[in-house]
């Protein structure tokens, strides 16, 4: 890539200065220096239009594994290469709560940072005021990084702002390889779970039909990367506790509260039938050799539905009675399986081609409380993937926490650093 090409992409991402001004100067114009030395334009502007950037919209129906995404990531790499070549962006002091209406010297480096990454138009100028220009730009930045787009700078927003440009460039380059490997090969209808984003896409005809918030595996109980096909939905499922959960969770809980299994409708099943919990020595791990099964119901660990697909990890997708977990910023709380917000919408989409299973029957079956396995007439491919950086349009680069440390830079594991 030539310097001239890098520069062209760079200018498009940070907002070019007037072409005539650039052309009149000899040699390469240091655009970042122009931003860092930009003269103040006063505190407020009554004529602003709150336009965050000249780049594309953050929200999109473009699938992460679309061939178009690969093109946009290649474009983003060119843009970020230009940013790195010219010194990157400044550090934003993470010492104060900055939000709309605040007037503070730290807003200056914040504006500079947002201009360089393309979130804030240079027409907003330089000022100590956190005005509506900055508020809109911060919200755009937060949306691109999977953060609550509230315009308020907290610890996670500061951490994302202060990841250096070279590290972000490396993250894009690492993920480009993952995207190239799979983009355009997943078929016309599939489900994609993106682990770092804790998000699910239901894709049809190269368009995201449904997007769901997810809960994925903890660092010490990671959700595996896999490809399979969803072949079964179980309405009102039994929950069979994996041996790892029996050892790490159930046995310690029984030592604290001997009534735990009874309260949670969990039965112990041995080779000769159900066992009385009082006959087991909970001071040992002997219980791990038995099967622990929770009855269907409102407190069942999978709540209303379980989504099955063949795999070597005993992993599945499911509903959860703990809906408040979906409101958490860092949604890495499961033991490896994937919890799905608004799972009934996803199941209705999965069962579309299965005769007799419309939304009305599905909801009625849930209300019955009866354990009901349903085989899909047409299995739907499912892919558990790991993409922590991608792009959905010109100057719209998305980044997420590298929760499992697969990208090679410790500073990208934001949840571990805070």
C-alpha positions in Angstrom: 0.0 0.0 0.0 1.5 3.4 -1.0 1.8 6.4 1.2 -0.6 8.2 -1.0 -3.2 5.4 -0.7 -2.8 5.2 3.0 -3.2 8.9 3.3 -6.4 8.8 1.2 -8.0 6.3 3.5 -6.7 8.1 6.6 -8.2 11.4 5.6 -11.6 9.7 4.9 -11.6 8.3 8.4 -10.6 11.4 10.4 -12.3 14.0 8.2 -10.2 15.8 5.6 -9.2 19.4 5.9 -10.1 21.6 2.9 -8.7 20.2 -0.2 -7.4 23.5 -1.4 -5.6 24.1 1.8 -3.9 20.7 1.6 -2.9 21.1 -2.0 -1.3 24.5 -1.4 1.2 23.1 1.1 4.4 21.4 -0.1 4.9 17.8 1.0 2.7 15.6 3.1 0.3 17.4 5.4 0.3 16.0 8.9 -3.4 15.8 9.5 -3.2 14.6 13.1 -1.0 17.6 13.9 -3.7 19.8 12.4 -6.2 18.3 14.8 -4.0 18.5 17.8 -3.2 22.1 17.1 -6.7 23.1 16.0 -7.7 26.5 17.3 -10.6 26.9 19.7 -14.0 27.9 18.2 -15.7 28.9 21.5 -17.9 27.0 23.9 -21.2 26.4 22.1 -22.5 26.6 18.6 -26.2 27.3 18.1 -26.1 26.1 14.5 -24.7 22.6 15.0 -26.6 19.6 13.5 -25.1 17.1 16.0 -23.7 15.0 13.2 -21.2 12.7 14.7 -19.2 11.8 11.7 -19.1 11.7 7.9 -18.8 7.9 8.1 -21.5 5.3 7.9 -24.1 4.3 10.4 -23.1 2.0 13.2 -26.4 0.0 13.2 -26.7 -2.4 10.2 -28.3 -5.6 9.0 -25.0 -6.6 7.3 -23.9 -10.0 8.8 -20.4 -10.1 10.3 -19.5 -13.0 8.0 -20.6 -11.2 4.8 -18.0 -10.8 2.0 -18.8 -7.0 2.2 -17.6 -7.1 5.8 -14.2 -8.4 4.6 -14.0 -5.5 2.2 -14.8 -3.0 4.9 -12.3 -4.5 7.3 -9.6 -4.2 4.6 -10.6 -0.6 4.2 -10.5 0.0 7.9 -7.0 -1.5 8.0 -5.9 1.0 5.4 -7.4 3.8 7.5 -5.9 2.7 10.7 -2.5 2.1 9.1 -2.6 5.8 8.1 -3.5 6.8 11.7 -0.6 4.7 13.1 1.8 6.1 10.5 1.0 9.6 11.7 1.4 9.0 15.4 -1.9 7.6 16.5 -4.3 9.4 18.9 -3.7 11.1 22.2 -4.4 9.6 25.6 -7.6 10.9 27.2 -7.2 11.4 31.0 -9.5 8.9 32.7 -9.9 10.9 35.9 -13.3 12.6 35.6 -16.8 11.8 34.7 -17.3 13.7 31.4 -20.8 14.1 30.0 -23.0 16.6 28.2 -22.8 20.1 29.7 -19.4 19.7 31.4 -16.7 22.3 30.6 -13.3 20.9 31.3 -9.7 21.0 29.8 -9.9 17.2 29.4 -12.5 17.6 26.7 -9.8 18.9 24.3 -7.9 15.6 24.1 -11.3 13.8 24.0 -12.3 15.8 20.9 -8.9 15.2 19.3 -9.2 11.4 20.0 -12.7 11.3 18.5 -11.8 13.3 15.4 -8.8 11.1 14.6 -10.9 7.9 14.8 -13.7 9.5 12.7 -16.4 9.7 15.3 -16.4 13.5 15.5 -16.4 15.9 12.5 -13.6 18.5 12.4 -16.3 21.0 11.8 -17.1 20.7 15.6 -13.8 22.5 16.3 -11.8 22.6 19.5 -13.3 23.7 22.8 -13.4 22.6 26.5 -17.2 22.2 26.3 -18.7 18.7 26.2 -21.4 20.0 23.8 -23.9 18.1 21.7 -21.2 17.5 19.0 -19.1 15.6 21.5 -22.1 13.9 23.1 -23.2 12.5 19.7 -19.6 11.4 18.8 -19.1 9.7 22.2 -22.4 7.8 21.7 -21.2 6.7 18.2 -17.9 5.6 19.7 -19.6 3.6 22.5 -21.9 1.9 20.0 -18.9 0.8 17.9 -17.3 -0.7 21.0 -20.4 -2.6 22.3 -20.8 -0.1 25.2 -24.0 1.5 26.4 -24.4 4.5 24.1 -25.3 7.0 26.9 -22.7 9.6 26.1 -21.2 9.4 29.6 -17.5 8.4 30.0 -17.0 5.8 32.6 -14.2 3.3 33.2 -15.0 1.0 30.2 -15.4 3.9 27.8 -12.1 5.4 28.9 -10.4 2.0 28.6 -11.7 1.6 25.1 -10.6 5.1 24.1 -7.1 4.6 25.4 -6.3 1.4 23.5 -3.5 2.6 21.2 -4.0 2.9 17.5 -1.2 0.2 16.7 -3.0 -2.3 19.0 -6.4 -1.6 17.3 -4.7 -2.0 13.9 -3.3 -5.4 15.0 -6.7 -6.4 16.2 -8.3 -5.6 12.8 -5.5 -7.6 11.0 -5.9 -10.6 13.3 -9.6 -10.7 12.8 -9.4 -10.2 9.0 -8.0 -13.7 8.8 -10.9 -15.2 10.7 -13.4 -13.3 8.5 -11.7 -14.4 5.3 -11.8 -18.0 6.3 -15.6 -18.1 6.7 -17.2 -15.1 5.1 -19.5 -16.1 2.3 -19.3 -19.9 3.0 -22.0 -20.2 5.7 -25.0 -20.6 3.4 -28.2 -18.7 3.0 -29.7 -19.4 6.4 -27.7 -19.8 9.6 -27.2 -18.8 13.2 -23.9 -17.2 14.2 -22.8 -16.7 17.9 -20.0 -14.2 18.2 -18.4 -14.9 21.6 -16.5 -11.7 22.3 -19.5 -9.6 21.3 -21.8 -11.9 23.4 -24.2 -11.5 20.5 -26.2 -13.8 18.1 -27.2 -13.2 14.5 -29.9 -15.1 12.7 -29.0 -14.6 9.0 -31.0 -15.2 5.9 -30.1 -14.2 2.4 -27.0 -12.3 3.5 -29.1 -10.1 5.9 -29.4 -10.2 9.7 -33.0 -11.1 10.3 -32.7 -11.3 14.1 -30.0 -10.1 16.5 -30.0 -11.4 20.1 -28.0 -10.5 23.2 -26.2 -13.5 24.6 -24.5 -14.7 27.8 -21.4 -16.7 27.0 -18.8 -18.7 28.9 -16.6 -17.4 31.7 -12.9 -17.2 31.2 -12.4 -20.4 33.1 -15.4 -22.1 31.4 -15.1 -20.9 27.9 -17.7 -21.3 25.2 -16.1 -23.4 22.4 -15.6 -22.4 18.8 -17.6 -24.9 16.7 -19.8 -25.4 13.7 -22.9 -27.7 13.7 -26.6 -27.7 12.7 -29.5 -27.1 15.0 -31.7 -30.2 14.8 -33.8 -30.1 17.9 -35.7 -27.7 20.2 -36.9 -28.9 23.6 -39.8 -27.0 25.1 -39.8 -27.1 28.9 -36.5 -29.0 29.1 -35.1 -31.0 31.9 -31.7 -29.7 32.9 -28.9 -32.3 33.4 -26.1 -30.7 35.3 -22.7 -31.3 33.8 -20.1 -33.0 36.0 -18.1 -29.8 36.1 -21.0 -27.9 37.6 -21.8 -30.7 40.1 -18.2 -30.5 41.3 -17.7 -26.7 41.2 -21.2 -25.5 42.2 -23.7 -28.1 43.4 -21.5 -30.0 45.9 -20.3 -26.8 47.6 -23.8 -25.5 47.8 -25.1 -28.7 49.3 -22.4 -28.4 52.0 -23.8 -25.0 52.9 -27.5 -25.8 52.5 -28.6 -29.4 52.6 -32.0 -28.3 51.3 -30.6 -26.8 48.1 -31.5 -29.6 45.8 -35.1 -29.9 47.1 -35.6 -26.1 46.9 -34.5 -26.1 43.3 -36.3 -29.3 42.2 -33.1 -31.1 41.3 -33.2 -34.9 41.6 -30.2 -37.3 41.9 -30.5 -40.3 39.6 -28.4 -43.4 40.1 -28.3 -46.7 38.2 -31.3 -48.0 40.3 -33.4 -44.9 40.3 -33.7 -41.7 42.4 -31.5 -41.2 45.4 -32.2 -39.5 48.7 -29.7 -36.6 49.1 -29.3 -37.4 52.8 -27.7 -40.7 51.9 -24.8 -39.0 50.2 -21.6 -37.9 51.9 -21.3 -34.3 50.8 -17.9 -33.8 52.4 -16.5 -35.9 49.5 -17.0 -35.6 45.7 -18.7 -39.0 45.5 -21.9 -37.3 44.3 -20.2 -36.3 41.0 -20.6 -39.9 39.8 -24.4 -39.5 39.8 -26.7 -37.7 37.4 -28.3 -34.5 38.6 -31.5 -33.6 36.8 -33.7 -30.5 37.3 -37.4 -30.7 36.6 -39.0 -28.4 34.0 -40.4 -25.2 35.4 -39.9 -21.5 36.0 -36.7 -22.0 38.0 -35.2 -24.5 35.6 -31.7 -23.4 34.6 -32.8 -23.4 31.0 -36.3 -21.9 31.7 -38.6 -22.4 28.7 -36.5 -23.9 25.9 -33.3 -25.6 25.0 -31.7 -25.5 21.5 -29.7 -28.6 20.6 -27.1 -29.4 17.9 -24.5 -32.2 17.7 -21.1 -31.3 19.1 -18.3 -32.8 21.1 -18.5 -30.2 23.9 -22.0 -31.0 25.2 -22.8 -27.3 24.4 -26.2 -25.9 23.6 -28.2 -22.7 23.6 -31.1 -22.0 26.0 -33.4 -19.6 27.8 -32.7 -18.5 31.4 -34.7 -17.5 34.4 -32.0 -14.8 35.2 -33.1 -12.2 32.6 -31.3 -9.4 34.4 -27.9 -10.9 33.3 -28.6 -9.6 29.8 -28.4 -6.0 31.2 -24.8 -6.5 32.2 -22.0 -4.9 30.2 -19.7 -7.9 30.5 -21.9 -10.9 29.7 -19.4 -13.7 30.3 -21.2 -15.6 33.0 -22.1 -19.1 31.8 -20.4 -22.4 32.1 -19.8 -22.7 28.4 -23.4 -22.9 27.0 -25.0 -19.8 25.5 -28.1 -18.1 27.0 -30.2 -16.2 24.5 -32.3 -13.1 25.2 -35.8 -13.1 23.6 -35.1 -16.7 22.8 -38.7 -17.4 21.8 -38.3 -15.1 18.7 -35.2 -17.2 17.7 -37.0 -20.5 18.2 -40.0 -19.3 16.2 -37.6 -18.5 13.3 -35.9 -21.9 13.7 -39.2 -23.7 13.6 -40.5 -21.8 10.6 -40.2 -24.8 8.2 -41.4 -27.4 10.8 -45.1 -28.2 10.1 -47.5 -27.5 12.9 -45.1 -25.4 15.0 -46.1 -21.8 14.6 -45.7 -19.2 17.4 -49.1 -19.9 18.9 -48.5 -23.6 19.4 -45.0 -23.0 20.7 -46.3 -20.5 23.4 -49.2 -22.9 24.3 -46.7 -25.7 24.8 -44.6 -23.6 27.1 -47.7 -22.8 29.2 -48.5 -26.6 29.5 -45.2 -27.2 31.4 -44.8 -30.5 29.6 -41.4 -31.6 28.4 -41.7 -31.6 24.6 -38.8 -32.3 22.2 -39.3 -31.0 18.6 -37.2 -32.1 15.7 -36.6 -29.5 13.1 -37.8 -30.5 9.6 -34.9 -28.6 8.2 -31.8 -28.3 10.4 -30.3 -24.8 10.6 -26.5 -24.4 10.5 -25.0 -22.8 13.7 -21.5 -21.4 14.1 -19.9 -20.4 17.4 -17.2 -17.9 16.3 -14.6 -15.5 17.8 -14.5 -12.1 16.1 -13.4 -9.2 18.2 -13.0 -6.6 15.4 -14.9 -6.1 12.2 -16.4 -3.3 10.0 -19.9 -2.7 8.7 -19.2 0.3 6.5 -16.8 3.0 5.5 -15.2 4.4 8.7 -17.3 2.1 10.9 -14.9 -0.2 12.7 -16.3 -2.3 15.6 -14.2 -3.5 18.5 -15.0 -5.8 21.4 -13.2 -7.0 24.6 -10.8 -9.9 23.7 -12.3 -11.8 26.6 -10.4 -15.1 26.0 -7.1 -13.4 25.1 -7.0 -14.9 21.5 -5.8 -11.7 19.8 -2.4 -11.5 21.4 -2.5 -8.1 23.2 -3.2 -8.0 26.9 -4.5 -4.4 26.6 -7.5 -5.8 24.6 -8.7 -7.8 27.6 -10.4 -4.7 29.0 -12.6 -6.6 31.5 -9.5 -8.1 33.1 -7.6 -4.8 33.3 -10.3 -3.0 35.2 
